[in-house]
Amino acid sequence: MAQADRQTTGTIDIATPNLTIPVSQSSYDPQHNLLVEASSGNVDPTFTAMMSTNPRISFTTKLMTVLTSMGIGGTEFTTAKMWLQQLVKHGTRNATSKNIIAATGMVLPRTLSVSQGSPAELTFDLIALSTDGVVVPITFGTGTMDAIPTALVWTLGPVSLNGTAYDVESLNIDFGIAEMVEASSGNVYPTFAAVLQRNPKITLAVRTADIQVNLGIAGLAQLSTDSVFYLRKMAANGTRVADVTAEHVKITVDDGIHTIQNMSTSHPERALTNVMITPVSDGTAAILVIDTASAIT
């Protein structure tokens, strides 16, 4: 029997906001809620039907500037395509590729993670919506994928809490978004999505145990000097973009609390102290301020 087609990862292409995103991972989940019914004491079910389908596309990218368009609370999108590049038997890639298309919906940031010696990565969910609950929110097609954007990569940068710099091993942000996705009128497909709550958390692995004294057993409030977390932009065919060049990522917290989570060590490794920063809103500034075109100061 002849072998079937094969595909591999492609880009995520979004019409609005206008983005072509290189990805390191992507997935599609229809999220079926299947009704299976038995009755009258029967051992086997006698009825099945699709109660609901809440499809979404998830992806991971190293392109930090995507946050400029997506924001920390997500945004509406139109015509998002998850491309699957066609593999050529005895070759490389076909010019014609397959895609999974979400006509409209909401895109939400999930996590940002980076560690020493590794590139930073962002994860997102694209929640596909129907226009009326009956029109399918996902379709499948073929076409020519847009050119993959020039690779841009960031890595771990300096961190300071209340103006004190710390030597960190890793930085992770959970954007803490809880969303509502709803259908109505008995329809199978959702037509509404919104953010119900945003409760971000930043976690650090710090190499010095001195931070335990500085933050104290009950934690330390975010003071008047903002806490700052940088991602360094890496230079293509080089090392790092100069600190004075406004191409790095700067994440700022101006209200909240810093707490020690735990400290662990094992022979013969060094000790690491895990710290959590819990931002809160001051009613004026964003709960997390992210600048994707900043110098490191």
N, C-alpha and C positions, 0 to 999 in steps of 0.2 A: 504494500500500500504506500502511495506517495505521502511524503511528509507534508503537514499543513504549514501555513504561514507562521512566522515567528516575529515578535515585536520586542522592543526594549524601550527604555525611558526616553521621553522627549521633553519638550518645554511645556510650561503652562502659559497659554496665550490668552489675555483678557482684553476685550475691546474697551470697556470702561470700568475702572481706570485703565488707560492705555499702557499695558505692560506685557512684555515678553520675558518670562522668568526662567532662567536655567535652574534645573532641579537635580538633586541627588537622590530623591525618592519621591514617588507619587503613587496614589492608590485610589480606587473607586469602591465605595461601599453603598449598595442600594438601600440598606437598612430596612429589610422587609419585616413586617409584622404580619405573620401568616396565621389566620384563624383555622384551627383544626378541631372539628366537633364530633364527638360521639354522643349517643343518646339511648335512652330506653335500656340501659344496662349492657349495650353491645360492647364487646371487647375491642373491636376495631372502629376507627373513626369512619363516618359515612359522609362527611361534608368538609370541604376546605375552600377557602377563598382568601384573597389578599385584603386584609383589613386596612393596612396603611403602608406606604413606602416613603421614606425620608432620605433621599439620596444625598451623598456628599462626596466631594473630592478632597483628599488630603495631600499635602506636598511639603517637602523640605527643600530649602534653598540656602545658599551661602551669600545671596545678594541682599545685604543689609539695607540698601537704599529703598527696598520695597516698602519699608516701614513709613517712608514719607507719604506714600499713596494710601496705604492700608490703615495707618494710625494704630493707637493702642486699644481702640474700641471697635475696630472693623469698619467696613463700609459696604455699600451696595455695589454689586457688579452686574454687568451685562455681557453675555456671550463669552463665557470662559471655556477654553478648550484644553483638555488634558491630552497631549499628543503622545502617541506610541509609534516610535520610529520602526519602520519595516526593515527586518534583517534580510539581507540577500544571501541566498544559498551560494556558497563558495565565494562570497564577496563581503561587502561591508554594510552599506545602508542604501535603501531605495529612495528615490526622490519623492515617491508617493507614500504617505504614511496614514495611519488610522488615528481617529480622535474620538474622545468622549466629550460631549458638549452640554454645558449647563447654560440655558438661555438667560436666566436671571437668578438673583438670590443675594446672599450676604457672605462676605469673606471675613473670617475672624483669625487674629493671631493667637497662637497657643503658647509657644515657648521660644526662648532664645537661650542657647547654650554654647559655651566655649571653655576650653581649658588650655593650659600651657602646652605649646607644641602642636596645637590643632586649630583648624579653622572654625570660626563661629558659624552656627547654623540656626535658621528660623524655621518653625513649623506653622502651617496655616490649615484651616478648614474652609472649603467652599461649600456652603449650604445651598443646594439647588431648590428653587421654588417654582411652582406652577403659577401661571397667570390667573387661573380661575378654579383650580382644584381638579380640573378634568384634563387639560392640556398637559402632556407628559413633560416633566421638568428636565429630563435627560434624553438626548438623542445620540446617535452614533453615525460617524461619517468617515470620509477619506479626503485627502487633499495634500497640498504641499506645505510642510511646516515652515514657519518663518525661520530666518537664520538665527542660530543660537547666539545670544549676546556675548560680547567679549567678557571673559572671566574676570570677576572682581572678588577679592577675598579679604576678609578681616580676621584678626586674631585677638587674643587677650591683650588688654592694655592696662594702664595704671588704675588703681582704685583708692579713693579716700573717703573715710567716714567722718563727718563733722570736721573736716579739714585735716585729719590725720591719715597719712598714707600707710597702706598695708601691702605686704608681699603676698599675693594670692596665687593659688593653684588653679582655681576654676571659678566661673561665674555662670549662674543659671537664673533665668527669669521665667516664672510662670505668670502669664498675663491674667490669670484668674477669672476668665470670663465664663459666666453661666448664662446660656442663651435660652430663649423660648422659641420653639418651632412648632407652628400649629396649622392644622387643616380645619375645615368647618363644613357645615351642611352635609355631613356624611361623605364627603369626598375622600378619595384615597391619597391625593397628593397635597402637601402643605402649600400654603399661600402667604404665610406671614412668619417673619423671623425678627427678633429684637434681642438686645442685651438686657437681661434682667439684673445682673450684678457684675461688678468688676472688683476683684479683691487680689491685686497682684502681690507676689512674693519674690524677693531676690535672695538667693542663697550663694554664699561664698565659702570656699575652702581656703583658709588662711594658714600660712606656714609658721607664723610666730604665735606662741602661747600668750604673749603679752596682751593680746587683744582681750583675753578673759578678764584681766585686771581693769582695762580701760572701759569695757562695757558693763562689768559688774554682774553679779548673779541675777539681779532683777531686770537687767537690760538698761539701755541708755536711750533717752529721747533724741530724736533728730533735732539738732540745735540750729542756730541762725545761719551757720555756714553749711551750705548744701552738701550732701553726699554725692559723689561723682564717680561714675563707672565708664571707662573708655574701652572701645574696641579699636585696635590699631589696624589701619589699612596696610596690606602687604603690597610691596612694589613688584610688578611683573618683571620677571627675569632679574630680580634683585633681592632686597631684604625687606625693609619697611619704608613706607612713605614718611618723609620728615615730619616731626611733631608740629612744626609751624604751618604745615600745609593743611588747609581746611577740607580734608577728605576723610577724617576719622569719625567715628560714632561716639557721641557723648550722651550718656543717660544720667539724668539728675533727679534726685529726691529731695524735697524741701520740708517734708513733715512725715512723722511716723515714729517708729521705735526700732532699735537694733538689739537683737538678743543672741546669746550663745545657745546653740542647739546641742552640741556635744564636742568632745575632743577624743581622738583615738590615735593609737600608735601600735606598732608591732615591730618586733625585732627583725631585721635591723633598720627598718624604715623610720623616716622622720615623723614627728607628730603633726597632725592637721586638726585645726579647730574649725568647725562648721558654724557659720554665722547666718542668721536670717534677718533681712531687712523687711519690715512690714510697713509699706507706705500708706498714708491716709491723705485725704484731700484737705487742703486748707481753705477750700471754698473759692480760691482764685486761680492758682496755677493748676495745670494738669497733674494728676496723681503720679504720673511718670512723664517727664519731659525728655523727648528723644530728638537729638539733632544729628542728622546723618551727614553733615558737611561741617565738621568742627575741627579746629586745631586742638592739640593736646597742650594744656597749660598747667 
